Amino acid sequence: MDLAGLDTDLILTIGLAIAIFAVPAVILAFSNHRPPRAAAVAVLVSGGLIILAFYAKPDGYTIERIPDAVARTLARVFN
């Protein structure tokens, strides 16, 4: 599978954004004693996007490079 044309910074940023919103949703669902169906789907989608971004980037991401990738993506969106 050729993943060369993907914008891995954008995929990583979207995955991280979904994860940020999914964590409180999981906590809220458990605190209300209901199954976290939508939150679980969001966690799976965000995890899949993050893994895809790591897999598709030729030289990979490190923890130090993730904030730079998010900043580049946000700068492209807002400019």
Biotite code that builds the C-alpha atoms (Angstrom):
import biotite.structure as struc

atoms = struc.array([
    struc.Atom([0.000, 0.000, 0.000], chain_id="A", res_id=1, res_name="MET", atom_name="CA", element="C"),
    struc.Atom([1.402, 3.358, -1.054], chain_id="A", res_id=2, res_name="ASP", atom_name="CA", element="C"),
    struc.Atom([0.986, 5.967, 1.651], chain_id="A", res_id=3, res_name="LEU", atom_name="CA", element="C"),
    struc.Atom([3.350, 8.539, 0.172], chain_id="A", res_id=4, res_name="ALA", atom_name="CA", element="C"),
    struc.Atom([0.635, 11.051, -0.751], chain_id="A", res_id=5, res_name="GLY", atom_name="CA", element="C"),
    struc.Atom([-0.826, 11.377, 2.738], chain_id="A", res_id=6, res_name="LEU", atom_name="CA", element="C"),
    struc.Atom([-0.432, 14.513, 4.817], chain_id="A", res_id=7, res_name="ASP", atom_name="CA", element="C"),
    struc.Atom([0.787, 12.763, 7.945], chain_id="A", res_id=8, res_name="THR", atom_name="CA", element="C"),
    struc.Atom([0.959, 15.956, 10.011], chain_id="A", res_id=9, res_name="ASP", atom_name="CA", element="C"),
    struc.Atom([-2.733, 16.609, 9.342], chain_id="A", res_id=10, res_name="LEU", atom_name="CA", element="C"),
    struc.Atom([-3.694, 13.003, 10.109], chain_id="A", res_id=11, res_name="ILE", atom_name="CA", element="C"),
    struc.Atom([-1.729, 13.100, 13.359], chain_id="A", res_id=12, res_name="LEU", atom_name="CA", element="C"),
    struc.Atom([-3.292, 16.421, 14.385], chain_id="A", res_id=13, res_name="THR", atom_name="CA", element="C"),
    struc.Atom([-6.829, 15.184, 13.701], chain_id="A", res_id=14, res_name="ILE", atom_name="CA", element="C"),
    struc.Atom([-6.140, 11.972, 15.604], chain_id="A", res_id=15, res_name="GLY", atom_name="CA", element="C"),
    struc.Atom([-4.804, 13.883, 18.595], chain_id="A", res_id=16, res_name="LEU", atom_name="CA", element="C"),
    struc.Atom([-7.769, 16.297, 18.538], chain_id="A", res_id=17, res_name="ALA", atom_name="CA", element="C"),
    struc.Atom([-10.258, 13.429, 18.528], chain_id="A", res_id=18, res_name="ILE", atom_name="CA", element="C"),
    struc.Atom([-8.362, 11.772, 21.379], chain_id="A", res_id=19, res_name="ALA", atom_name="CA", element="C"),
    struc.Atom([-8.459, 14.954, 23.434], chain_id="A", res_id=20, res_name="ILE", atom_name="CA", element="C"),
    struc.Atom([-12.253, 15.083, 23.134], chain_id="A", res_id=21, res_name="PHE", atom_name="CA", element="C"),
    struc.Atom([-12.712, 11.318, 23.586], chain_id="A", res_id=22, res_name="ALA", atom_name="CA", element="C"),
    struc.Atom([-11.062, 11.043, 26.991], chain_id="A", res_id=23, res_name="VAL", atom_name="CA", element="C"),
    struc.Atom([-13.572, 13.292, 28.822], chain_id="A", res_id=24, res_name="PRO", atom_name="CA", element="C"),
    struc.Atom([-16.399, 11.529, 26.977], chain_id="A", res_id=25, res_name="ALA", atom_name="CA", element="C"),
    struc.Atom([-15.217, 8.159, 28.299], chain_id="A", res_id=26, res_name="VAL", atom_name="CA", element="C"),
    struc.Atom([-14.970, 9.523, 31.840], chain_id="A", res_id=27, res_name="ILE", atom_name="CA", element="C"),
    struc.Atom([-18.426, 11.109, 31.601], chain_id="A", res_id=28, res_name="LEU", atom_name="CA", element="C"),
    struc.Atom([-20.009, 7.915, 30.288], chain_id="A", res_id=29, res_name="ALA", atom_name="CA", element="C"),
    struc.Atom([-18.548, 5.846, 33.111], chain_id="A", res_id=30, res_name="PHE", atom_name="CA", element="C"),
    struc.Atom([-19.538, 8.408, 35.748], chain_id="A", res_id=31, res_name="SER", atom_name="CA", element="C"),
    struc.Atom([-23.139, 8.340, 34.449], chain_id="A", res_id=32, res_name="ASN", atom_name="CA", element="C"),
    struc.Atom([-23.150, 4.513, 34.562], chain_id="A", res_id=33, res_name="HIS", atom_name="CA", element="C"),
    struc.Atom([-23.748, 4.074, 30.858], chain_id="A", res_id=34, res_name="ARG", atom_name="CA", element="C"),
    struc.Atom([-21.672, 2.274, 28.257], chain_id="A", res_id=35, res_name="PRO", atom_name="CA", element="C"),
    struc.Atom([-19.184, 4.527, 26.453], chain_id="A", res_id=36, res_name="PRO", atom_name="CA", element="C"),
    struc.Atom([-20.148, 3.463, 22.930], chain_id="A", res_id=37, res_name="ARG", atom_name="CA", element="C"),
    struc.Atom([-19.525, 6.720, 21.071], chain_id="A", res_id=38, res_name="ALA", atom_name="CA", element="C"),
    struc.Atom([-16.490, 7.492, 23.181], chain_id="A", res_id=39, res_name="ALA", atom_name="CA", element="C"),
    struc.Atom([-15.046, 4.052, 22.473], chain_id="A", res_id=40, res_name="ALA", atom_name="CA", element="C"),
    struc.Atom([-15.511, 4.583, 18.750], chain_id="A", res_id=41, res_name="VAL", atom_name="CA", element="C"),
    struc.Atom([-13.792, 7.962, 19.040], chain_id="A", res_id=42, res_name="ALA", atom_name="CA", element="C"),
    struc.Atom([-10.868, 6.386, 20.902], chain_id="A", res_id=43, res_name="VAL", atom_name="CA", element="C"),
    struc.Atom([-10.530, 3.695, 18.222], chain_id="A", res_id=44, res_name="LEU", atom_name="CA", element="C"),
    struc.Atom([-10.701, 6.228, 15.387], chain_id="A", res_id=45, res_name="VAL", atom_name="CA", element="C"),
    struc.Atom([-8.153, 8.513, 17.017], chain_id="A", res_id=46, res_name="SER", atom_name="CA", element="C"),
    struc.Atom([-5.833, 5.618, 17.732], chain_id="A", res_id=47, res_name="GLY", atom_name="CA", element="C"),
    struc.Atom([-6.132, 4.440, 14.145], chain_id="A", res_id=48, res_name="GLY", atom_name="CA", element="C"),
    struc.Atom([-5.353, 7.885, 12.779], chain_id="A", res_id=49, res_name="LEU", atom_name="CA", element="C"),
    struc.Atom([-2.347, 8.293, 15.061], chain_id="A", res_id=50, res_name="ILE", atom_name="CA", element="C"),
    struc.Atom([-0.995, 4.863, 14.117], chain_id="A", res_id=51, res_name="ILE", atom_name="CA", element="C"),
    struc.Atom([-1.577, 5.605, 10.423], chain_id="A", res_id=52, res_name="LEU", atom_name="CA", element="C"),
    struc.Atom([0.355, 8.873, 10.738], chain_id="A", res_id=53, res_name="ALA", atom_name="CA", element="C"),
    struc.Atom([3.261, 7.132, 12.464], chain_id="A", res_id=54, res_name="PHE", atom_name="CA", element="C"),
    struc.Atom([3.252, 4.325, 9.890], chain_id="A", res_id=55, res_name="TYR", atom_name="CA", element="C"),
    struc.Atom([2.945, 6.574, 6.828], chain_id="A", res_id=56, res_name="ALA", atom_name="CA", element="C"),
    struc.Atom([5.700, 9.038, 7.792], chain_id="A", res_id=57, res_name="LYS", atom_name="CA", element="C"),
    struc.Atom([8.913, 7.775, 6.182], chain_id="A", res_id=58, res_name="PRO", atom_name="CA", element="C"),
    struc.Atom([11.239, 8.804, 9.021], chain_id="A", res_id=59, res_name="ASP", atom_name="CA", element="C"),
    struc.Atom([8.576, 8.523, 11.727], chain_id="A", res_id=60, res_name="GLY", atom_name="CA", element="C"),
    struc.Atom([7.671, 10.816, 14.595], chain_id="A", res_id=61, res_name="TYR", atom_name="CA", element="C"),
    struc.Atom([9.329, 11.224, 17.941], chain_id="A", res_id=62, res_name="THR", atom_name="CA", element="C"),
    struc.Atom([7.796, 12.751, 21.032], chain_id="A", res_id=63, res_name="ILE", atom_name="CA", element="C"),
    struc.Atom([9.842, 15.888, 20.447], chain_id="A", res_id=64, res_name="GLU", atom_name="CA", element="C"),
    struc.Atom([8.581, 16.284, 16.857], chain_id="A", res_id=65, res_name="ARG", atom_name="CA", element="C"),
    struc.Atom([4.855, 15.942, 17.566], chain_id="A", res_id=66, res_name="ILE", atom_name="CA", element="C"),
    struc.Atom([4.328, 19.557, 18.789], chain_id="A", res_id=67, res_name="PRO", atom_name="CA", element="C"),
    struc.Atom([6.123, 20.836, 15.688], chain_id="A", res_id=68, res_name="ASP", atom_name="CA", element="C"),
    struc.Atom([3.856, 18.761, 13.445], chain_id="A", res_id=69, res_name="ALA", atom_name="CA", element="C"),
    struc.Atom([0.745, 20.093, 15.187], chain_id="A", res_id=70, res_name="VAL", atom_name="CA", element="C"),
    struc.Atom([2.042, 23.666, 15.004], chain_id="A", res_id=71, res_name="ALA", atom_name="CA", element="C"),
    struc.Atom([2.794, 23.325, 11.262], chain_id="A", res_id=72, res_name="ARG", atom_name="CA", element="C"),
    struc.Atom([-0.712, 21.983, 10.647], chain_id="A", res_id=73, res_name="THR", atom_name="CA", element="C"),
    struc.Atom([-2.409, 24.723, 12.652], chain_id="A", res_id=74, res_name="LEU", atom_name="CA", element="C"),
    struc.Atom([-0.299, 27.377, 10.943], chain_id="A", res_id=75, res_name="ALA", atom_name="CA", element="C"),
    struc.Atom([-1.364, 26.032, 7.531], chain_id="A", res_id=76, res_name="ARG", atom_name="CA", element="C"),
    struc.Atom([-5.033, 26.021, 8.559], chain_id="A", res_id=77, res_name="VAL", atom_name="CA", element="C"),
    struc.Atom([-5.070, 29.519, 10.021], chain_id="A", res_id=78, res_name="PHE", atom_name="CA", element="C"),
    struc.Atom([-2.986, 31.176, 7.296], chain_id="A", res_id=79, res_name="ASN", atom_name="CA", element="C"),
])
